[in-house]
């Protein structure tokens, strides 16, 4: 998916940022964005790439986009190839937010992307209600239950389990930040789709597009992408053609190669 880049073999200036011992730089070739990653914390993966690919952010130069549960800033940075609007990335974990800030600087996108290290539930203390054209969100997938087996790495546990924020809270905040007719985009697990729709209905979000992602042909879907419109009309829900990630030989499908590398070849 992403190349590991060391030293100065690629055409970008590592002198702009400090790269720590446990860190590397990965690149999404499709839009030439470089992301600082670390083996010690949660790294972006296919769900971030697919969310950015699925999302249709506002095209207005004076528009506003916010990416919630931003992690190391991958989704927000990937969206810069699709919009000139300003992008705010909200992330609760200080280490990930700091890495995201350096990735913004590495890509010379300081004028477009701002990283906010804060709890999603406190977003309205820093971001204006009803002011964003587009919201994207790649939230924790798993409920925080007493029986839940969590990763001993606290960075991974927070990214994967609803320890600091729930699905309901992410959807509620997405609606609060959106303008009327603004669009929200989520990536999640298919087994929580009914819950997603229920939360959306309670928060003035009308689901409009759904796209399922399958790891391989003949396997069950393991991701779902959802678009919703704030105060949109009920009905008109569309199911887009599914995405299949791998072929039988474990190589990416032509569609996935196009998403990752900008070519089907």
C-alpha positions in Angstrom: 0.0 0.0 0.0 2.5 2.6 1.1 6.3 2.7 0.5 8.8 2.9 3.3 11.0 5.9 2.4 14.4 6.4 4.1 17.0 9.1 3.8 16.6 11.5 0.9 15.9 9.1 -1.9 12.5 10.7 -2.6 12.0 14.3 -3.8 11.1 16.0 -0.5 13.1 17.8 2.1 13.6 15.9 5.4 15.4 19.0 6.7 11.9 20.5 7.2 11.0 18.1 9.9 12.6 16.0 12.7 12.3 12.3 12.1 12.6 10.2 15.3 14.3 6.8 15.6 11.1 4.8 15.6 9.6 6.7 12.7 9.5 6.2 8.9 7.9 8.1 6.0 5.3 6.3 4.0 3.8 7.6 0.7 0.5 7.3 -0.9 1.5 7.4 -4.6 -1.9 8.3 -5.9 -1.7 11.8 -4.6 2.0 12.0 -3.6 1.4 12.6 0.1 4.0 11.6 2.6 2.9 10.5 6.1 5.2 10.1 9.2 4.5 6.7 10.8 5.8 4.9 13.8 5.9 1.2 14.7 5.1 2.2 18.3 1.7 3.9 17.5 -1.4 3.4 15.3 -0.5 3.8 11.6 -2.9 4.7 8.8 -4.1 1.7 6.8 -6.6 0.9 4.0 -9.6 2.3 5.8 -8.0 5.8 5.8 -7.1 5.5 2.2 -10.6 4.3 1.2 -12.4 7.0 3.3 -10.4 9.7 1.6 -11.1 8.2 -1.8 -14.9 7.8 -1.0 -15.3 11.3 0.4 -16.4 14.2 -1.8 -15.3 17.3 0.1 -16.5 20.7 -0.7 -14.8 22.3 -3.7 -15.1 25.9 -2.4 -11.8 27.6 -1.7 -13.4 29.3 1.3 -15.0 26.0 2.4 -14.3 24.2 5.6 -13.5 20.5 6.2 -12.9 18.7 9.5 -11.5 15.3 10.0 -12.4 13.7 13.3 -10.5 10.9 15.0 -7.6 12.0 12.7 -4.8 9.8 14.0 -1.6 10.8 12.3 -3.4 13.1 9.9 -3.6 10.7 6.9 -7.2 11.3 5.8 -7.0 15.1 6.1 -3.7 15.1 4.1 -5.1 12.8 1.5 -8.1 15.1 1.0 -5.8 18.0 0.0 -5.7 16.5 -3.5 -9.5 16.8 -3.8 -10.2 20.3 -2.4 -8.6 23.7 -1.8 -10.8 24.2 1.3 -9.2 24.6 4.8 -9.0 21.3 6.7 -9.0 20.9 10.4 -7.8 17.5 11.8 -8.9 16.7 15.4 -7.0 14.0 17.3 -7.0 13.3 21.1 -3.6 11.5 21.4 -0.8 14.1 21.7 1.9 11.9 20.0 -0.3 11.2 17.0 -1.3 14.9 16.7 2.4 15.9 16.9 3.3 13.5 14.2 0.4 14.8 12.1 1.7 18.4 12.5 5.1 17.3 11.2 3.5 15.5 8.3 1.6 18.7 7.4 4.9 20.6 7.4 6.7 17.8 5.4 4.1 18.2 2.7 4.2 22.1 2.8 0.5 22.2 3.6 0.6 24.5 6.6 -1.6 27.0 4.9 -4.4 24.5 4.3 -4.3 21.9 7.1 -4.4 22.6 10.9 -4.0 19.9 13.5 -5.9 20.2 16.8 -4.9 18.0 19.7 -8.2 17.8 21.6 -10.9 15.4 22.7 -13.5 15.1 20.0 -16.2 15.8 22.6 -14.6 19.2 23.2 -14.6 20.2 19.6 -17.2 22.9 20.0 -14.9 24.8 22.4 -12.5 25.4 19.5 -14.6 24.9 16.3 -17.7 26.8 15.4 -21.0 24.9 15.4 -22.9 24.6 12.1 -19.9 25.9 10.2 -18.3 23.0 8.2 -19.2 21.9 4.7 -17.7 18.4 5.1 -16.9 16.1 7.9 -14.9 12.9 7.6 -14.4 10.4 10.4 -12.6 7.1 10.9 -13.6 6.3 14.5 -12.7 3.5 16.8 -14.5 0.3 15.6 -15.1 -1.7 18.8 -17.3 -1.0 21.8 -15.5 -0.6 25.1 -17.1 -3.5 26.9 -15.8 -5.2 30.2 -15.2 -8.3 28.2 -13.4 -6.5 25.3 -9.9 -7.8 24.8 -7.8 -4.6 24.2 -4.3 -4.2 22.7 -1.7 -3.7 25.5 -0.3 -0.8 23.5 -2.4 2.2 24.7 -2.1 4.0 21.4 -3.6 1.1 19.6 -6.2 0.5 22.2 -7.5 4.1 22.0 -7.5 4.0 18.2 -9.5 0.7 18.0 -11.8 0.8 21.1 -14.4 3.4 22.2 -12.5 4.3 25.3 -12.6 8.1 24.9 -15.4 8.4 22.3 -18.3 6.3 21.2 -19.9 5.9 17.7 -22.9 7.9 18.9 -20.7 10.7 20.1 -18.8 10.9 16.8 -22.0 11.1 14.8 -23.5 13.6 17.2 -20.4 15.9 16.9 -20.3 15.4 13.1 -23.9 16.8 12.9 -23.1 19.6 15.3 -20.2 20.8 13.2 -21.9 20.5 9.8 -23.9 23.2 8.1 -27.3 22.4 6.8 -26.9 20.3 3.7 -23.3 19.6 4.6 -22.0 16.1 4.1 -20.5 13.6 6.5 -18.4 10.6 5.5 -17.6 7.6 7.8 -15.7 4.3 7.5 -16.7 1.6 9.9 -17.5 -2.1 10.3 -20.6 -3.5 8.5 -21.9 -5.2 11.6 -22.6 -1.7 13.1 -24.3 -0.3 10.1 -27.8 -0.5 11.7 -26.4 1.4 14.7 -24.9 4.0 12.4 -28.2 4.6 10.7 -30.0 4.8 14.1 -27.5 7.4 15.4 -27.7 9.4 12.1 -31.5 9.5 12.3 -31.3 10.9 15.9 -28.8 13.6 14.7 -30.4 15.0 11.6 -28.2 13.1 9.2 -29.8 11.3 6.3 -27.6 8.4 4.8 -27.3 8.8 1.1 -24.6 6.5 -0.1 -23.2 3.1 1.1 -20.2 1.2 -0.2 -19.1 -2.1 1.1 -15.5 -3.2 1.0 -14.6 -6.9 0.7 -11.1 -8.3 1.4 -11.4 -10.9 -1.3 -14.1 -12.3 -3.6 -16.2 -14.8 -1.8 -15.4 -13.3 1.6 -17.7 -11.2 3.8 -17.4 -7.5 3.8 -15.1 -6.1 6.5 -15.6 -2.3 6.0 -18.4 0.0 5.1 -18.3 3.5 3.8 -21.3 5.8 4.4 -22.2 9.3 3.2 -24.9 11.3 4.9 -26.3 14.8 4.4 -27.4 17.0 7.3 -31.1 17.7 7.1 -31.3 15.8 3.9 -34.5 14.3 2.7 -35.4 10.8 3.8 -35.0 8.1 1.1 -32.8 8.0 -1.9 -30.2 5.7 -0.3 -27.8 4.3 -2.9 -25.6 1.3 -2.6 -22.5 1.8 -4.8 -20.6 -1.0 -6.5 -18.5 -2.8 -3.9 -14.7 -2.6 -3.6 -12.7 -5.8 -3.5 -9.2 -5.3 -2.1 -7.3 -8.5 -3.0 -7.3 -10.9 -5.9 -7.1 -14.7 -5.3 -3.3 -14.4 -5.6 -3.1 -11.8 -2.8 -2.2 -9.0 -5.2 -4.3 -5.9 -5.1 -7.2 -5.8 -7.6 -6.9 -3.3 -10.5 -9.4 -1.0 -8.7 -7.3 -1.0 -5.5 -4.1 -0.4 -7.5 -5.8 2.6 -9.0 -6.8 4.0 -5.6 -3.3 3.4 -4.1 -1.1 4.2 -7.0 -3.2 6.3 -9.3 -3.1 3.6 -12.0 -4.8 0.3 -12.7 -1.5 -1.1 -14.1 
